[in-house]
Amino acid sequence: MILSAIVEIVLGCFLLFGRNIYRKALSLLWFASNLIMYRLGSAWLGVHTCPCLGTLGAKLPLPVGMPEKMLQWLVTAWFCGSTYMLFYSRSGYCDAEMGAALPAKPSEV
């Protein structure tokens, strides 16, 4: 658990302060893929509740199962968004160093 917390903190710092959008998107895709594989493995083994959300969900005034659904949507958004950004950054319309959109190509103006 401590190792996974360290990985999450390092990833969060990289996503906040990193400059290369391609590497940021690739890192987020890796993380989201790991979470998806964890969830699939848990479902395959019959574990229906993530232990880390068990105490959090009980302490927050949310309906039962809401933290699980929120996490599922968040991981899906990370996975789809990072996949889109990887394709977008490789398409030539995105500056991979700064993450800013470039103006239209001269042939399209």
C-alpha positions in Angstrom: 0.0 0.0 0.0 2.8 2.4 0.8 4.5 1.7 -2.6 1.3 2.4 -4.4 0.8 5.6 -2.5 4.3 6.7 -3.5 3.6 5.9 -7.1 0.4 7.9 -7.0 2.1 10.9 -5.4 4.9 10.8 -8.0 2.4 10.5 -10.8 0.4 13.3 -9.5 3.4 15.6 -9.2 4.5 14.6 -12.8 1.0 15.4 -14.1 1.0 18.8 -12.4 4.5 19.9 -13.1 5.5 17.9 -16.2 5.9 19.7 -19.5 5.6 17.0 -22.1 2.0 16.3 -22.8 2.7 13.0 -24.6 4.5 11.6 -21.5 1.8 12.9 -19.2 -0.9 11.3 -21.3 1.1 8.0 -21.5 1.5 8.0 -17.7 -2.1 8.6 -17.1 -3.1 5.9 -19.6 -0.7 3.5 -17.8 -2.2 4.4 -14.4 -5.8 4.1 -15.6 -5.0 0.8 -17.3 -3.6 -0.5 -14.0 -6.8 0.5 -12.2 -9.0 -1.1 -14.8 -6.9 -4.4 -14.7 -7.2 -4.3 -10.8 -10.9 -3.9 -11.0 -11.3 -6.7 -13.6 -9.1 -9.0 -11.4 -11.1 -8.1 -8.3 -14.4 -8.9 -10.2 -12.9 -12.2 -11.5 -11.9 -13.1 -7.9 -15.3 -12.1 -6.6 -14.2 -9.1 -4.6 -16.9 -6.5 -5.0 -15.7 -3.6 -2.8 -12.4 -1.8 -3.1 -10.9 -1.9 0.5 -9.7 1.7 0.1 -13.2 3.0 -0.6 -14.8 1.0 2.2 -14.0 3.5 5.0 -14.1 6.6 2.8 -17.6 5.7 1.6 -18.9 5.1 5.1 -17.6 8.5 6.4 -19.0 10.6 3.6 -22.7 11.5 3.4 -23.1 9.7 0.0 -25.6 7.0 -1.0 -24.3 3.4 -0.8 -22.3 2.5 -3.8 -21.8 6.1 -5.0 -18.0 6.2 -4.3 -17.6 3.1 -6.4 -19.6 4.6 -9.3 -17.7 7.8 -9.1 -14.3 6.0 -9.2 -15.5 3.9 -12.2 -16.5 7.1 -14.1 -13.2 8.8 -13.1 -11.0 5.9 -14.3 -13.0 5.6 -17.5 -12.6 9.4 -18.1 -8.8 9.1 -17.5 -8.5 6.1 -19.8 -10.5 7.7 -22.6 -9.1 11.2 -22.2 -5.5 10.0 -22.1 -6.0 7.8 -25.1 -7.5 10.7 -27.0 -4.6 13.0 -26.0 -2.0 10.4 -27.1 -3.6 10.3 -30.6 -4.1 14.1 -30.6 -0.5 14.8 -29.6 0.8 12.6 -32.4 -1.5 14.1 -35.1 0.7 17.2 -35.6 -1.8 19.7 -34.2 -0.4 19.7 -30.7 2.9 20.9 -29.4 4.1 17.9 -27.4 6.4 20.0 -25.3 4.0 22.6 -24.0 0.6 21.0 -24.7 -0.7 24.1 -26.7 -2.6 23.8 -29.9 -0.8 25.0 -33.0 -2.4 27.2 -35.6 -3.8 25.5 -38.7 -1.4 24.2 -41.3 -0.6 26.7 -44.1 -2.2 24.4 -46.6 -5.5 24.5 -44.7 -5.7 28.3 -44.4 
